[in-house]
Amino acid sequence: MAKLNPRKLMEQAIEVMRESVSEPRADGKASPLVGAVLWKPDGTVETACRGELRDGDHAEYALLERKNRDKKLDGTVLFATLEPCAPGSRRHPKLGCAERIVLARIKKVWIGIEDPDPAVDRKGIKYLQDSGVTVHMFDRDLQEEIQKANKAFIEQALEMAAAAREEKKPKTITLSLLESAFATAETKDFSTEAMKQYRTIAKISDTVGSPAFNRRLVQQGLLKQENGQWTPTGFGLLLFGREPRTVMPHAGLLGTIHFADGTEEPKDFDGPQVLAPELALQWLRDKLPNPIERSAARRQLVNEALFELVREGVVNALVHRDYAIEGAKCQLVVTPDTITVKSPGRPVEPVTLEQMQSFNAPMLSRNPVLHYVFARMELAEERGLGLKSMKTRAEAAGLPLPRYAWEAPYLVLTLYRSPVAAVRGLGGEVSEGLSKAERAGWEWLATKQTVTSVEYAAAMRVPNRTALNHLKHFSELGLVRKLGSGPATRYEVTRP
């Protein structure tokens, strides 16, 4: 069997994507650019792009049905730049591309980006996973290329949301029970303040409570219209409900500050979750002193960067948590050295903890409805986890890079409040085993992902031999991992 080179095939799919043919549309909607590549066990490759053989034909349809309909595709691997459409997303009786992939008995698929339509977002992926297909996402830098090429399509899809679906669907794909209407809830359960903020920040022209505004909420998965009544969904109550925990006890954000004098202050953010990040941030601003730095300007930079990291961490926790885990809540815990944000649930498949720790995880949402609203509120990146900006902000402020860890049932994000906190965070035994110079070295290393011995020597102003000895000691303690050999050697900071 030929050797599979995923990166090369991802790049080829993007090249093919750029050849897509936009079909003429009376409604003026932009067509996505989509490329698909089919790798076969003998090493041969076939490709297709959207509209290649006929206006409007999806790339996967052209590739599987028009070019390989009579071929056995067992063992093949598919690469597609856009999430395959889910069952029920096309006009009946047309099959969704995800269904065609399953019927073709393809067992491994690489996907570029999610379909940005919030009504179908990630449902094609889930259908594949539920059908026994292993799904991987394209590398982050390639995802950004796809997004850039599809800017007009993505903007239209997010703005127009989802069109009403056919009443009869072959199969409904459900990501969460919170998509359903809550029979005992009413629109009056929504917070007027939260709805007004959403309308203002998202630049929605329709008046809150108007039929047009409510239809928009239906399209976004926040309301259901049944028997002439507007009924909030679980996601709607979670985001905008005055008291979401009355129907979802595991909702909300629990905050606790542990002060240096041994006292603590709890604070629960039980109201509309779209307001929780800013309320939590204001609480911290009022309670926490500025980090100790030499200049007022430096203090301000570090403090603002830290609060921005907290905001992103809290938003990620609320957006990407697993709401099926009912025995745990999102938590914000502050100590003199760290701020940790705990979110119930592992990273959503196929994103891995290792990818999150490297700040290079593919863009993927567990709860697209929540993600869409937080993005419109300018509290989250349009797609993805905000990991890149987390890394950039920490580096710019000279703060240690954030650390992700799994502590069942929580995905835990640790933010260090100062460089020296990274040393104390190692624990007494490890910290005491470091020399004074090595402690200073670890403060600097904690702000990096990978370094060379030359970079370390220059930053610490020590001879290269000393730098090598320090790095060797860090490696023995499991603080760094040696990559490569000879002049190309680099040291990856593992942040235990």
WOCOR-V504695 format. One record per residue. N is the residue number from 1. RES is the residue in three letters. PSI is psi as a letter, one per 30 degrees, with the letter a starting at -180 (none if undefined). Layout:
BEGIN
((N & RES & PSI) (N & RES & PSI))
END
This chain:
BEGIN
((1 & MET & k) (2 & ALA & l) (3 & LYS & k) (4 & LEU & k) (5 & ASN & i) (6 & PRO & e) (7 & ARG & e) (8 & LYS & e) (9 & LEU & e) (10 & MET & e) (11 & GLU & e) (12 & GLN & e) (13 & ALA & e) (14 & ILE & e) (15 & GLU & e) (16 & VAL & e) (17 & MET & e) (18 & ARG & f) (19 & GLU & g) (20 & SER & k) (21 & VAL & j) (22 & SER & k) (23 & GLU & k) (24 & PRO & k) (25 & ARG & k) (26 & ALA & f) (27 & ASP & f) (28 & GLY & g) (29 & LYS & k) (30 & ALA & k) (31 & SER & k) (32 & PRO & l) (33 & LEU & k) (34 & VAL & k) (35 & GLY & k) (36 & ALA & k) (37 & VAL & k) (38 & LEU & j) (39 & TRP & k) (40 & LYS & l) (41 & PRO & f) (42 & ASP & g) (43 & GLY & f) (44 & THR & l) (45 & VAL & k) (46 & GLU & l) (47 & THR & l) (48 & ALA & l) (49 & CYS & l) (50 & ARG & k) (51 & GLY & g) (52 & GLU & e) (53 & LEU & f) (54 & ARG & k) (55 & ASP & k) (56 & GLY & f) (57 & ASP & k) (58 & HIS & l) (59 & ALA & e) (60 & GLU & e) (61 & TYR & e) (62 & ALA & e) (63 & LEU & e) (64 & LEU & e) (65 & GLU & e) (66 & ARG & e) (67 & LYS & f) (68 & ASN & g) (69 & ARG & e) (70 & ASP & g) (71 & LYS & k) (72 & LYS & k) (73 & LEU & g) (74 & ASP & k) (75 & GLY & f) (76 & THR & l) (77 & VAL & k) (78 & LEU & k) (79 & PHE & k) (80 & ALA & k) (81 & THR & f) (82 & LEU & k) (83 & GLU & k) (84 & PRO & k) (85 & CYS & k) (86 & ALA & l) (87 & PRO & k) (88 & GLY & f) (89 & SER & f) (90 & ARG & l) (91 & ARG & k) (92 & HIS & k) (93 & PRO & g) (94 & LYS & k) (95 & LEU & k) (96 & GLY & l) (97 & CYS & e) (98 & ALA & e) (99 & GLU & e) (100 & ARG & e) (101 & ILE & e) (102 & VAL & e) (103 & LEU & f) (104 & ALA & f) (105 & ARG & h) (106 & ILE & k) (107 & LYS & f) (108 & LYS & k) (109 & VAL & k) (110 & TRP & k) (111 & ILE & k) (112 & GLY & d) (113 & ILE & l) (114 & GLU & l) (115 & ASP & k) (116 & PRO & f) (117 & ASP & j) (118 & PRO & f) (119 & ALA & f) (120 & VAL & f) (121 & ASP & k) (122 & ARG & g) (123 & LYS & f) (124 & GLY & e) (125 & ILE & e) (126 & LYS & e) (127 & TYR & e) (128 & LEU & e) (129 & GLN & e) (130 & ASP & f) (131 & SER & g) (132 & GLY & g) (133 & VAL & k) (134 & THR & k) (135 & VAL & k) (136 & HIS & l) (137 & MET & l) (138 & PHE & l) (139 & ASP & k) (140 & ARG & e) (141 & ASP & e) (142 & LEU & e) (143 & GLN & e) (144 & GLU & e) (145 & GLU & e) (146 & ILE & e) (147 & GLN & e) (148 & LYS & e) (149 & ALA & f) (150 & ASN & g) (151 & LYS & e) (152 & ALA & e) (153 & PHE & e) (154 & ILE & e) (155 & GLU & e) (156 & GLN & e) (157 & ALA & e) (158 & LEU & e) (159 & GLU & e) (160 & MET & f) (161 & ALA & b) (162 & ALA & k) (163 & ALA & l) (164 & ALA & k) (165 & ARG & l) (166 & GLU & k) (167 & GLU & e) (168 & LYS & j) (169 & LYS & k) (170 & PRO & e) (171 & LYS & k) (172 & THR & k) (173 & ILE & k) (174 & THR & k) (175 & LEU & e) (176 & SER & k) (177 & LEU & f) (178 & LEU & f) (179 & GLU & f) (180 & SER & l) (181 & ALA & k) (182 & PHE & j) (183 & ALA & e) (184 & THR & f) (185 & ALA & l) (186 & GLU & l) (187 & THR & f) (188 & LYS & f) (189 & ASP & f) (190 & PHE & k) (191 & SER & k) (192 & THR & e) (193 & GLU & e) (194 & ALA & e) (195 & MET & e) (196 & LYS & e) (197 & GLN & e) (198 & TYR & e) (199 & ARG & e) (200 & THR & e) (201 & ILE & e) (202 & ALA & f) (203 & LYS & h) (204 & ILE & k) (205 & SER & f) (206 & ASP & k) (207 & THR & k) (208 & VAL & k) (209 & GLY & f) (210 & SER & l) (211 & PRO & e) (212 & ALA & e) (213 & PHE & e) (214 & ASN & e) (215 & ARG & e) (216 & ARG & e) (217 & LEU & e) (218 & VAL & e) (219 & GLN & e) (220 & GLN & g) (221 & GLY & g) (222 & LEU & f) (223 & LEU & l) (224 & LYS & k) (225 & GLN & j) (226 & GLU & k) (227 & ASN & h) (228 & GLY & g) (229 & GLN & k) (230 & TRP & j) (231 & THR & k) (232 & PRO & k) (233 & THR & l) (234 & GLY & e) (235 & PHE & e) (236 & GLY & e) (237 & LEU & e) (238 & LEU & e) (239 & LEU & e) (240 & PHE & f) (241 & GLY & k) (242 & ARG & e) (243 & GLU & i) (244 & PRO & f) (245 & ARG & f) (246 & THR & f) (247 & VAL & f) (248 & MET & i) (249 & PRO & f) (250 & HIS & g) (251 & ALA & l) (252 & GLY & l) (253 & LEU & k) (254 & LEU & k) (255 & GLY & k) (256 & THR & k) (257 & ILE & k) (258 & HIS & j) (259 & PHE & l) (260 & ALA & f) (261 & ASP & g) (262 & GLY & f) (263 & THR & l) (264 & GLU & l) (265 & GLU & j) (266 & PRO & l) (267 & LYS & k) (268 & ASP & k) (269 & PHE & i) (270 & ASP & f) (271 & GLY & a) (272 & PRO & k) (273 & GLN & f) (274 & VAL & f) (275 & LEU & f) (276 & ALA & e) (277 & PRO & e) (278 & GLU & e) (279 & LEU & e) (280 & ALA & e) (281 & LEU & e) (282 & GLN & e) (283 & TRP & e) (284 & LEU & e) (285 & ARG & e) (286 & ASP & f) (287 & LYS & f) (288 & LEU & k) (289 & PRO & l) (290 & ASN & k) (291 & PRO & k) (292 & ILE & j) (293 & GLU & l) (294 & ARG & f) (295 & SER & l) (296 & ALA & e) (297 & ALA & e) (298 & ARG & e) (299 & ARG & e) (300 & GLN & e) (301 & LEU & e) (302 & VAL & e) (303 & ASN & e) (304 & GLU & e) (305 & ALA & e) (306 & LEU & e) (307 & PHE & e) (308 & GLU & e) (309 & LEU & e) (310 & VAL & e) (311 & ARG & e) (312 & GLU & e) (313 & GLY & e) (314 & VAL & e) (315 & VAL & e) (316 & ASN & e) (317 & ALA & e) (318 & LEU & e) (319 & VAL & e) (320 & HIS & g) (321 & ARG & l) (322 & ASP & j) (323 & TYR & f) (324 & ALA & f) (325 & ILE & j) (326 & GLU & f) (327 & GLY & g) (328 & ALA & l) (329 & LYS & l) (330 & CYS & k) (331 & GLN & k) (332 & LEU & j) (333 & VAL & k) (334 & VAL & k) (335 & THR & l) (336 & PRO & f) (337 & ASP & f) (338 & THR & l) (339 & ILE & j) (340 & THR & k) (341 & VAL & k) (342 & LYS & k) (343 & SER & k) (344 & PRO & k) (345 & GLY & k) (346 & ARG & l) (347 & PRO & k) (348 & VAL & k) (349 & GLU & k) (350 & PRO & g) (351 & VAL & k) (352 & THR & l) (353 & LEU & e) (354 & GLU & e) (355 & GLN & e) (356 & MET & e) (357 & GLN & f) (358 & SER & g) (359 & PHE & g) (360 & ASN & h) (361 & ALA & k) (362 & PRO & l) (363 & MET & k) (364 & LEU & k) (365 & SER & k) (366 & ARG & e) (367 & ASN & i) (368 & PRO & e) (369 & VAL & e) (370 & LEU & e) (371 & HIS & e) (372 & TYR & e) (373 & VAL & e) (374 & PHE & e) (375 & ALA & e) (376 & ARG & f) (377 & MET & g) (378 & GLU & h) (379 & LEU & f) (380 & ALA & l) (381 & GLU & k) (382 & GLU & e) (383 & ARG & k) (384 & GLY & a) (385 & LEU & g) (386 & GLY & g) (387 & LEU & e) (388 & LYS & e) (389 & SER & e) (390 & MET & e) (391 & LYS & e) (392 & THR & e) (393 & ARG & e) (394 & ALA & e) (395 & GLU & e) (396 & ALA & e) (397 & ALA & f) (398 & GLY & g) (399 & LEU & l) (400 & PRO & k) (401 & LEU & k) (402 & PRO & l) (403 & ARG & k) (404 & TYR & k) (405 & ALA & l) (406 & TRP & j) (407 & GLU & j) (408 & ALA & k) (409 & PRO & g) (410 & TYR & k) (411 & LEU & j) (412 & VAL & k) (413 & LEU & k) (414 & THR & k) (415 & LEU & k) (416 & TYR & k) (417 & ARG & f) (418 & SER & l) (419 & PRO & e) (420 & VAL & f) (421 & ALA & f) (422 & ALA & e) (423 & VAL & e) (424 & ARG & f) (425 & GLY & f) (426 & LEU & f) (427 & GLY & l) (428 & GLY & e) (429 & GLU & e) (430 & VAL & e) (431 & SER & e) (432 & GLU & f) (433 & GLY & f) (434 & LEU & k) (435 & SER & l) (436 & LYS & e) (437 & ALA & e) (438 & GLU & e) (439 & ARG & e) (440 & ALA & e) (441 & GLY & e) (442 & TRP & e) (443 & GLU & e) (444 & TRP & e) (445 & LEU & e) (446 & ALA & f) (447 & THR & g) (448 & LYS & l) (449 & GLN & e) (450 & THR & l) (451 & VAL & l) (452 & THR & l) (453 & SER & e) (454 & VAL & e) (455 & GLU & e) (456 & TYR & e) (457 & ALA & e) (458 & ALA & e) (459 & ALA & e) (460 & MET & f) (461 & ARG & h) (462 & VAL & l) (463 & PRO & l) (464 & ASN & e) (465 & ARG & e) (466 & THR & e) (467 & ALA & e) (468 & LEU & e) (469 & ASN & e) (470 & HIS & e) (471 & LEU & e) (472 & LYS & e) (473 & HIS & e) (474 & PHE & e) (475 & SER & e) (476 & GLU & e) (477 & LEU & f) (478 & GLY & g) (479 & LEU & f) (480 & VAL & l) (481 & ARG & k) (482 & LYS & k) (483 & LEU & k) (484 & GLY & a) (485 & SER & l) (486 & GLY & b) (487 & PRO & f) (488 & ALA & g) (489 & THR & k) (490 & ARG & l) (491 & TYR & j) (492 & GLU & k) (493 & VAL & k) (494 & THR & f) (495 & ARG & i) (496 & PRO & none))
END
